[in-house]
Amino acid sequence: MPKLYRISGQACMRAFERIGFVQVRQRGSHVVMKKSTLHGEIGCSVPLHREIAIGTLRGILKPGYHLKSFLSYCEMRGMK
């Protein structure tokens, strides 16, 4: 997996929205996002913290979550 950088929860949520995820619900400081694919729905929970720990971000970015698209969006926006 490429090197990940700490980003905010809002920035993470925007990046997921950019690659097709939609916000389904929010409870407290966590947002649940989903995306429909040909194989069903995939979902993730994004904490809206000031900075997301790298290990937490790695857990959110499982292989099915379009890692390349997510990282290219973050690089384009200067979120390093």
C-alpha positions in Angstrom: 0.0 0.0 0.0 1.4 3.5 -0.8 2.4 5.9 1.9 -0.7 7.5 3.5 -0.8 10.9 5.1 -3.0 12.2 7.9 -6.0 14.1 6.6 -9.1 15.4 8.3 -12.4 13.5 8.5 -14.1 16.2 6.3 -11.4 15.8 3.6 -11.8 12.0 3.7 -15.5 12.3 3.3 -15.2 14.7 0.4 -12.7 12.3 -1.3 -15.1 9.4 -0.9 -18.0 11.6 -2.3 -15.8 12.4 -5.3 -15.4 8.7 -6.2 -19.1 8.0 -5.9 -19.9 7.3 -2.3 -23.0 9.0 -0.7 -23.6 9.8 2.9 -26.3 7.5 4.3 -26.4 8.5 8.0 -24.5 10.1 10.8 -24.3 9.3 14.4 -22.2 11.5 16.6 -18.8 12.0 14.9 -19.0 9.1 12.5 -20.6 9.2 9.0 -21.6 6.0 7.2 -21.1 6.2 3.4 -22.2 3.7 0.7 -21.7 3.1 -2.9 -23.7 0.8 -5.2 -21.6 -1.4 -7.6 -22.4 -4.3 -9.9 -21.6 -6.7 -7.1 -23.7 -5.0 -4.5 -23.1 -2.2 -2.0 -19.9 -1.3 -0.3 -19.8 0.9 2.7 -17.5 2.5 5.2 -17.6 4.5 8.3 -15.6 7.8 8.3 -14.8 9.5 11.7 -15.2 13.3 11.5 -12.1 13.9 13.6 -9.6 16.8 13.1 -7.1 14.2 11.9 -7.6 10.6 11.1 -4.8 8.3 12.3 -3.0 6.6 9.5 -3.9 3.1 10.8 -7.6 4.1 10.8 -7.3 5.5 7.3 -5.7 2.3 6.1 -8.6 0.3 7.6 -11.1 2.5 5.8 -9.3 2.1 2.5 -9.8 -1.6 1.9 -9.0 -2.8 -1.6 -12.6 -2.4 -2.8 -12.7 1.3 -2.0 -10.8 2.5 -5.1 -7.5 3.3 -3.4 -5.9 4.9 -6.5 -8.9 7.3 -7.1 -8.9 8.3 -3.4 -5.1 8.9 -3.3 -5.1 10.8 -6.6 -7.9 13.1 -5.4 -6.0 13.7 -2.1 -2.8 14.6 -4.0 -4.7 16.8 -6.5 -6.2 18.8 -3.6 -2.8 19.0 -1.8 -3.9 17.0 1.2 -0.5 15.7 2.2 
